[in-house]
Amino acid sequence: MTPEEITTAFATAAAAFPQIVGQPTDDDLTALRDVLYPLLLDIPYDENGPHPRHNLIGLIEPTATYTTTWGAAFPIPNRPPTYPAIANDATAVVRARSEAEHAVRVRDYASYEAAERATAKFIRDSVDEIWYRDLRHQRSFYTTVTAMQLMEHLDDNCGGLHPSELISLPTEMRTYYTQADGIPEYIDMLEEAHRKLARAHLDMSEETLLAIASTSVLASEHFPRATDEWEALPRASKTWPAWKAHYRAAHIARKRQMMAAGNATFGSANAVTTVDEATITPETFARLDGYLDNLASAATTERTTLTQLVENNASLTASVAALTASVTALTSAYTLLANAHGLKPMTIPQPMQQSGTKKKYNPQLDPNGYCWTHGYRVKVGHSSATCTNKAEGHQDTATRANPMGGSTNNKPKAT
């Protein structure tokens, strides 16, 4: 990769990276590193050096973590001489080898120099100058300020890493499972929080991380079989790497199961929903909304009707009370007049009470009907001619006017 290609790659990435507003936080700087690391790793470097695994992320990665990962601290290269130092009596093989090694050093240094400039510019363009102005030189400005110096300065002055700001993070980690879209994302969220605590020197052991993850998955009941298998493992086998491998496999199996059941979209895999809830269509929700609206409208109508009935009842009660008061006043006035003129006291007629032995009028009876066998109390349509249960000697032509010696049952009394 040529220096020009390196500069172009960083410029393209800088144009897409969102400007960090205000004081950079630890999350902002982590996002910045997440963009810069892949760019630096893609640049071929130290192809023939003592540590072939060296790479240019050493420009911004803290020395301790770089050494842990790559086995040695990142060596700052010196500018190679214009020509390689080769003895005059060197053989052709030695001369060719020396020239090839020198060409690699020249190319590596050109890559290092281009990456250093591009990385420092990327950082300065992404952060407001007010947060690194202390590094500015009176005459050289930022030309001698390295990318590592910029990142260390921002790390020392950024927010979000003070212990008081992270004291609640372990508690928040217990809620990550319901927020994550599946086991892989959940693992990533936990490990990012774990690294953040480490940057703040609030180290969390892997055992604690494992306990949080296991408890969250156990409570969800999403992976009953995988959880039973995990719980059955001996204590020595329950490590964080083993947990990740075990539940990643369980996640893939559950995904296939849900897709086979008709849930083609496997989003929000850790949300507390069932497959049936997840497959409800928008049309069904629309119908449910309509039903709920109708129920609400009916409840409102019934409430309005009940209110009107209560109001009408109160009005009728008031009217009855007024009429009762008027009758009482009229009765008192009549009593005074009757006493003055010797009239009989007024009596208020009472409703007629029906005798307990008197039969009530039945609209189904024929008042003019008669049957020779059954007498005078017959239903409409029942006559001597139509009777279906005739006695011996029954006369079909008998009527109420001419009973012809028939039955006298229920015969009206003469008045």
C-alpha positions as CSV (number, residue, x, y, z in Angstrom):
1,M,0.0,0.0,0.0
2,T,1.5,3.3,-1.1
3,P,1.6,6.4,1.1
4,E,-1.0,8.0,-1.2
5,E,-3.3,5.1,-0.8
6,I,-3.0,5.2,2.9
7,T,-3.8,8.9,3.0
8,T,-6.8,8.4,0.7
9,A,-8.2,5.5,2.9
10,F,-8.0,7.6,6.1
11,A,-9.6,10.7,4.4
12,T,-12.5,8.6,3.2
13,A,-13.1,7.1,6.7
14,A,-12.8,10.5,8.3
15,A,-15.5,11.9,6.0
16,A,-17.9,9.2,7.1
17,F,-17.1,9.4,10.8
18,P,-19.5,11.6,12.8
19,Q,-18.0,14.6,14.5
20,I,-17.6,14.2,18.3
21,V,-19.6,17.0,19.9
22,G,-18.4,18.4,23.2
23,Q,-16.0,16.7,25.6
24,P,-15.1,13.3,24.3
25,T,-16.3,10.4,26.5
26,D,-14.7,7.0,26.8
27,D,-17.4,5.7,24.5
28,D,-16.5,8.3,21.9
29,L,-12.8,7.4,22.0
30,T,-13.6,3.7,21.9
31,A,-15.7,4.3,18.7
32,L,-12.7,6.3,17.3
33,R,-10.3,3.5,17.9
34,D,-12.8,1.0,16.4
35,V,-12.5,2.9,13.1
36,L,-8.8,3.5,13.2
37,Y,-7.7,0.0,14.2
38,P,-8.9,-1.8,11.0
39,L,-7.4,0.9,8.9
40,L,-4.0,0.5,10.5
41,L,-4.2,-3.3,10.5
42,D,-4.7,-3.3,6.7
43,I,-1.4,-1.6,6.1
44,P,1.4,-4.1,5.4
45,Y,4.2,-3.4,8.0
46,D,7.4,-4.9,9.4
47,E,7.5,-7.8,6.9
48,N,11.1,-8.6,7.5
49,G,11.7,-7.3,11.1
50,P,12.5,-9.2,14.3
51,H,8.9,-9.3,15.2
52,P,6.9,-10.0,12.0
53,R,3.6,-9.7,14.0
54,H,4.1,-6.0,14.6
55,N,1.5,-3.8,13.1
56,L,0.6,-0.1,13.0
57,I,-2.1,-0.1,15.6
58,G,0.8,0.4,17.9
59,L,0.5,4.1,16.8
60,I,-2.5,4.6,19.1
61,E,-3.0,1.4,21.2
62,P,-1.7,1.7,24.8
63,T,1.7,0.1,25.3
64,A,0.5,-2.4,28.0
65,T,-2.4,-3.8,25.9
66,Y,-0.3,-3.8,22.7
67,T,2.5,-5.8,24.5
68,T,0.0,-8.2,25.9
69,T,-1.5,-8.9,22.4
70,W,1.6,-8.8,20.2
71,G,4.4,-10.0,22.6
72,A,6.5,-6.8,22.6
73,A,6.1,-3.0,22.7
74,F,5.7,-1.3,19.3
75,P,9.1,-0.1,18.1
76,I,9.3,3.4,16.7
77,P,11.3,2.9,13.5
78,N,14.2,5.2,12.5
79,R,14.4,6.7,9.1
80,P,16.6,4.3,7.0
81,P,19.6,5.6,5.1
82,T,19.3,6.3,1.4
83,Y,21.6,3.4,0.5
84,P,22.1,0.1,2.4
85,A,25.5,-0.4,4.1
86,I,27.1,-3.2,2.0
87,A,30.8,-4.1,2.2
88,N,32.7,-3.6,-1.0
89,D,33.8,-7.2,-1.1
90,A,30.3,-8.6,-0.4
91,T,29.2,-11.4,-2.6
92,A,26.3,-11.0,-5.0
93,V,24.0,-13.0,-2.7
94,V,24.8,-10.9,0.3
95,R,24.4,-7.7,-1.7
96,A,21.0,-8.8,-3.1
97,R,19.8,-9.8,0.4
98,S,20.9,-6.5,1.9
99,E,19.3,-4.5,-0.9
100,A,16.0,-6.4,-0.4
101,E,16.0,-5.9,3.3
102,H,16.7,-2.2,2.9
103,A,13.8,-1.9,0.4
104,V,11.5,-3.4,3.0
105,R,12.7,-1.0,5.7
106,V,12.2,2.0,3.3
107,R,8.7,0.8,2.4
108,D,7.8,0.2,6.1
109,Y,9.0,3.6,7.1
110,A,7.0,5.3,4.4
111,S,3.9,3.4,5.5
112,Y,4.6,4.3,9.2
113,E,5.1,8.0,8.3
114,A,2.0,8.2,6.2
115,A,-0.1,6.3,8.7
116,E,1.1,8.5,11.6
117,R,0.2,11.7,9.8
118,A,-3.2,10.4,8.6
119,T,-4.1,9.0,12.0
120,A,-3.2,12.2,13.9
121,K,-5.2,14.2,11.3
122,F,-8.2,11.9,11.7
123,I,-8.2,12.4,15.4
124,R,-7.8,16.2,15.2
125,D,-10.6,16.4,12.6
126,S,-13.0,14.3,14.8
127,V,-12.6,16.2,18.1
128,D,-13.0,19.8,18.8
129,E,-9.6,21.5,19.2
130,I,-10.5,22.9,22.6
131,W,-10.0,19.4,24.0
132,Y,-6.4,19.1,22.8
133,R,-5.3,22.7,22.5
134,D,-2.8,22.2,25.3
135,L,-0.6,20.1,23.0
136,R,-0.3,22.9,20.4
137,H,3.2,24.3,19.9
138,Q,3.7,28.1,19.5
139,R,5.5,27.7,16.1
140,S,5.1,24.1,14.9
141,F,1.4,23.9,16.0
142,Y,0.5,20.1,15.8
143,T,3.1,18.9,13.3
144,T,5.2,17.2,16.1
145,V,2.3,15.9,18.1
146,T,1.9,12.2,17.5
147,A,-1.3,10.2,17.3
148,M,-0.4,8.4,20.5
149,Q,0.1,11.8,22.4
150,L,-3.3,12.9,21.1
151,M,-5.1,9.7,22.3
152,E,-3.3,9.7,25.7
153,H,-4.2,13.4,26.2
154,L,-7.9,12.7,25.4
155,D,-7.9,9.6,27.5
156,D,-6.7,11.5,30.5
157,N,-9.3,14.3,30.0
158,C,-12.3,12.4,28.7
159,G,-15.5,11.7,30.7
160,G,-17.3,8.5,31.4
161,L,-14.4,6.6,33.1
162,H,-14.5,8.0,36.6
163,P,-15.4,5.3,39.2
164,S,-18.4,7.4,40.3
165,E,-19.7,7.2,36.8
166,L,-19.2,3.4,36.4
167,I,-20.3,2.3,39.9
168,S,-23.7,1.3,38.5
169,L,-22.4,-0.4,35.3
170,P,-22.3,-4.0,36.8
171,T,-26.0,-3.6,37.7
172,E,-26.8,-2.3,34.2
173,M,-25.1,-5.3,32.8
174,R,-27.8,-7.5,34.3
175,T,-30.4,-5.9,31.9
176,Y,-28.3,-6.3,28.7
177,Y,-29.9,-9.7,27.9
178,T,-33.4,-8.2,27.3
179,Q,-31.8,-5.4,25.1
180,A,-29.6,-7.6,22.9
181,D,-30.6,-9.0,19.6
182,G,-29.4,-12.6,20.3
183,I,-26.6,-14.2,22.1
184,P,-23.7,-12.9,19.9
185,E,-24.7,-9.3,20.5
186,Y,-25.3,-10.0,24.2
187,I,-21.7,-11.4,24.5
188,D,-20.4,-8.3,22.7
189,M,-22.2,-5.9,25.1
190,L,-21.0,-7.8,28.2
191,E,-17.4,-7.8,27.0
192,E,-17.4,-4.1,26.0
193,A,-18.7,-3.2,29.5
194,H,-16.0,-5.5,31.0
195,R,-13.3,-3.7,29.0
196,K,-14.7,-0.3,30.1
197,L,-14.5,-1.3,33.7
198,A,-10.9,-2.4,33.2
199,R,-10.0,1.0,31.6
200,A,-11.4,2.6,34.7
201,H,-9.3,0.3,37.0
202,L,-12.5,-1.3,38.3
203,D,-11.6,-4.8,37.2
204,M,-14.4,-7.4,37.1
205,S,-13.4,-11.0,37.3
206,E,-14.5,-13.4,34.5
207,E,-16.3,-15.4,37.2
208,T,-18.5,-12.4,37.9
209,L,-19.1,-11.9,34.2
210,L,-20.0,-15.6,33.9
211,A,-22.4,-15.4,36.8
212,I,-24.2,-12.4,35.3
213,A,-24.6,-14.1,31.9
214,S,-25.7,-17.5,33.3
215,T,-28.3,-15.9,35.6
216,S,-29.8,-13.8,32.8
217,V,-30.1,-16.7,30.4
218,L,-31.5,-19.0,33.1
219,A,-34.1,-16.4,34.0
220,S,-35.2,-16.0,30.4
221,E,-36.0,-19.7,29.9
222,H,-35.1,-19.4,26.3
223,F,-32.6,-22.2,26.2
224,P,-33.9,-24.8,28.7
225,R,-32.0,-27.8,27.2
226,A,-28.7,-25.9,26.7
227,T,-29.0,-24.5,30.3
228,D,-29.5,-28.0,31.7
229,E,-26.4,-29.2,29.9
230,W,-24.4,-26.2,31.1
231,E,-25.5,-26.7,34.7
232,A,-24.5,-30.3,34.5
233,L,-20.9,-29.5,33.6
234,P,-18.2,-29.7,36.4
235,R,-17.2,-26.4,38.0
236,A,-13.7,-26.5,36.4
237,S,-15.3,-26.6,32.9
238,K,-17.5,-23.6,33.4
239,T,-15.3,-20.8,32.0
240,W,-16.2,-17.7,30.1
241,P,-14.8,-18.9,26.7
242,A,-16.7,-22.2,27.2
243,W,-20.0,-20.3,28.0
244,K,-19.7,-18.2,24.9
245,A,-19.1,-21.3,22.7
246,H,-21.9,-23.3,24.3
247,Y,-24.6,-20.6,24.0
248,R,-23.6,-19.4,20.6
249,A,-24.4,-22.9,19.4
250,A,-27.7,-22.8,21.4
251,H,-28.5,-19.5,19.8
252,I,-28.0,-20.9,16.3
253,A,-30.2,-23.9,17.1
254,R,-33.0,-21.7,18.5
255,K,-32.8,-19.5,15.5
256,R,-33.3,-22.5,13.2
257,Q,-36.2,-23.7,15.3
258,M,-38.0,-20.4,15.2
259,M,-37.5,-20.1,11.4
260,A,-38.9,-23.6,11.0
261,A,-41.9,-22.6,13.1
262,G,-42.7,-19.8,10.6
263,N,-40.9,-16.8,12.3
264,A,-38.8,-15.8,9.3
265,T,-37.4,-12.7,11.0
266,F,-35.2,-13.5,14.0
267,G,-35.1,-10.0,15.5
268,S,-35.0,-9.1,19.2
269,A,-34.2,-12.7,20.0
270,N,-33.9,-12.1,23.7
271,A,-37.0,-10.0,24.1
272,V,-39.6,-11.6,26.5
273,T,-42.1,-12.6,23.8
274,T,-43.4,-15.8,22.5
275,V,-43.5,-17.1,18.9
276,D,-47.3,-16.6,18.8
277,E,-47.0,-13.0,19.9
278,A,-44.2,-12.3,17.4
279,T,-46.2,-13.7,14.5
280,I,-49.4,-11.5,15.0
281,T,-49.9,-9.7,11.7
282,P,-50.5,-5.9,11.4
283,E,-54.0,-6.7,10.1
284,T,-54.8,-8.6,13.3
285,F,-53.6,-5.7,15.4
286,A,-55.8,-3.3,13.3
287,R,-58.8,-5.5,14.0
288,L,-58.1,-5.7,17.7
289,D,-57.8,-1.9,17.7
290,G,-61.3,-1.7,16.1
291,Y,-62.8,-4.1,18.7
292,L,-61.3,-2.1,21.5
293,D,-62.7,1.1,20.0
294,N,-66.1,-0.4,19.8
295,L,-66.0,-1.6,23.4
296,A,-64.9,1.9,24.5
297,S,-67.7,3.5,22.5
298,A,-70.3,1.1,24.0
299,A,-69.1,1.7,27.5
300,T,-69.4,5.5,26.9
301,T,-72.9,5.1,25.5
302,E,-74.0,3.0,28.5
303,R,-72.5,5.5,30.9
304,T,-74.4,8.4,29.2
305,T,-77.7,6.4,29.2
306,L,-77.3,5.6,32.9
307,T,-76.6,9.2,33.7
308,Q,-79.7,10.3,31.9
309,L,-81.8,7.7,33.7
310,V,-80.5,8.9,37.1
311,E,-81.3,12.5,36.1
312,N,-84.8,11.5,35.0
313,N,-85.5,9.5,38.1
314,A,-84.4,12.5,40.3
315,S,-86.8,14.7,38.3
316,L,-89.7,12.3,38.7
317,T,-89.0,12.0,42.4
318,A,-89.1,15.8,42.7
319,S,-92.4,15.9,40.8
320,V,-94.0,13.2,42.9
321,A,-92.9,15.1,46.1
322,A,-94.5,18.3,44.7
323,L,-97.8,16.6,43.8
324,T,-97.9,15.0,47.2
325,A,-97.4,18.3,48.9
326,S,-100.2,19.8,46.6
327,V,-102.7,17.0,47.5
328,T,-101.9,17.5,51.2
329,A,-102.5,21.2,51.0
330,L,-105.8,20.7,49.0
331,T,-107.0,18.1,51.6
332,S,-106.3,20.5,54.5
333,A,-108.2,23.3,52.6
334,Y,-111.2,21.1,52.0
335,T,-111.3,20.0,55.6
336,L,-111.4,23.6,56.8
337,L,-114.3,24.3,54.3
338,A,-116.1,21.2,55.3
339,N,-116.0,22.0,59.0
340,A,-117.2,25.5,58.2
341,H,-120.2,24.5,56.1
342,G,-121.0,21.1,57.7
343,L,-119.9,19.0,54.7
344,K,-118.8,15.4,54.8
345,P,-115.1,14.9,55.1
346,M,-113.4,14.2,51.8
347,T,-112.2,10.7,51.3
348,I,-109.5,9.8,48.8
349,P,-110.6,6.8,46.8
350,Q,-108.4,3.8,47.2
351,P,-107.5,1.4,44.3
352,M,-110.0,-1.4,44.0
353,Q,-108.6,-4.6,45.4
354,Q,-109.6,-7.8,43.5
355,S,-111.1,-10.5,45.5
356,G,-108.9,-13.5,46.1
357,T,-111.7,-15.8,44.8
358,K,-112.6,-13.8,41.8
359,K,-111.0,-15.0,38.6
360,K,-109.1,-12.6,36.5
361,Y,-110.3,-11.9,33.0
362,N,-108.5,-14.0,30.5
363,P,-108.4,-12.4,27.1
364,Q,-108.3,-15.9,25.5
365,L,-111.8,-16.7,26.7
366,D,-114.8,-16.2,24.4
367,P,-117.4,-14.1,26.3
368,N,-120.2,-15.4,24.0
369,G,-118.9,-18.9,23.8
370,Y,-120.6,-22.1,25.0
371,C,-120.0,-25.9,24.8
372,W,-122.7,-28.5,25.5
373,T,-120.0,-30.6,27.3
374,H,-117.8,-27.9,29.1
375,G,-120.2,-25.1,29.7
376,Y,-119.9,-21.3,29.5
377,R,-116.1,-20.8,30.1
378,V,-114.5,-21.7,26.9
379,K,-111.7,-20.3,24.8
380,V,-112.1,-18.5,21.6
381,G,-112.8,-21.0,18.9
382,H,-114.2,-23.6,21.3
383,S,-117.8,-24.3,20.7
384,S,-120.2,-27.3,20.8
385,A,-119.5,-27.9,17.2
386,T,-115.7,-27.7,17.5
387,C,-115.3,-29.5,20.8
388,T,-112.7,-32.3,20.7
389,N,-113.6,-34.0,24.0
390,K,-117.4,-34.5,23.8
391,A,-119.4,-36.1,26.5
392,E,-122.1,-38.7,25.8
393,G,-125.2,-37.1,24.4
394,H,-123.3,-34.1,23.2
395,Q,-125.3,-31.7,21.1
396,D,-123.2,-29.9,18.3
397,T,-125.8,-27.2,17.8
398,A,-126.0,-26.1,21.4
399,T,-125.2,-22.4,22.0
400,R,-125.2,-19.9,24.9
401,A,-128.7,-18.7,23.8
402,N,-130.0,-22.3,23.5
403,P,-127.9,-24.7,25.6
404,M,-130.3,-27.5,24.8
405,G,-130.0,-28.9,28.3
406,G,-126.2,-29.0,28.2
407,S,-123.6,-28.2,31.0
408,T,-124.2,-25.1,33.2
409,N,-120.6,-24.9,34.4
410,N,-119.4,-21.3,35.0
411,K,-122.7,-20.0,34.0
412,P,-122.8,-16.2,34.7
413,K,-125.1,-15.2,37.6
414,A,-128.2,-13.3,36.7
415,T,-128.0,-9.6,37.6
